[in-house]
Amino acid sequence: MGIINVTPDSFYDGGNTIKEADILKQAGQMLEEGATFLDVGGYSSRPDASDISVDEEINRVVPAIAVILKHYPHTFVSIDTFRSAVAKKAVQAGACMVNDISGGNLDPKMHRTVAQLKVPYVLMHMRGTPQTMKKLTDYSDVTFEVIQYFSRQLALAREAGINDVVIDPGFGFAKTRQQSFELLRYMELLKQLDVPILAGVSRKSMVYKTLKISAKEALNGTTVLHTVALQKGASILRVHDVKEAMQCIKLVEMLSPYP
């Protein structure tokens, strides 16, 4: 899943894909390098990110989705949003998956809306909002509590009528670096929930702060954690660097006893 942030303030590539030509350039490169999905987001979810209106978010993502599908009509586009109104407009514009960092907790209409739209749903673990999540890292056992959360939210999603759900542990969202690594260490336990797992570790602070480098220097560390995530059961990698992630996937697949 290639990341396309149409935001001015995302932690790694904010402002790089605002213009139509830049969006198309990044989309084309990611598709050429093997991306299965393009994940378009118009609301920065980095810690302390600015809050924006629903209308502003819609005005960012809908034109981006439209231009991608105009030039690459067979592309699978995911909309990265926690707002049901944005999800609805994005799917009407051609998106075929909703990626919700809040798992439905920040918009009570989200599960029902996704069910009505009849698209797959990525359900992520987070506490609070991007503005408050740094203060909400008090866990007695982060892995156990994340599994409990998914059990509840999966039941609610299915009760609402959503058929296809992917879970995302939410590395870095309301989790310290140590907690994110603990969650990755035991991520195979999430397989008991019997749904696909998405891992989003690309260039995150758990990589660059641990290595005392910048996000721009974090590709090598990202690849290491992608390898671990795949071995722990991840089905989807959400990435900034598609070529390197595809190489990682191909090499890890060679270790499988069932080629």
Secondary structure, DSSP 8 states (H G I E B T S, - for coil): -EEEE--S--TTTTTTT-SHHHHHHHHHHHHHTT-SEEEEE-S--STT-----HHHHHHHHHHHHHHHHHHSTT-EEEEE-S-HHHHHHHHHTT--EEEETTTTSS-TTHHHHHHHHT--EEEE---S-TTTGGG----SSHHHHHHHHHHHHHHHHHHHT---EEEE--TTSS--HHHHHHHHHTGGGGGGG-S-BEE--TT-HHHHHHHTS-GGG-HHHHHHHHHHHHHTT-SEE-BS-HHHHHHHHHHHHTT-S--
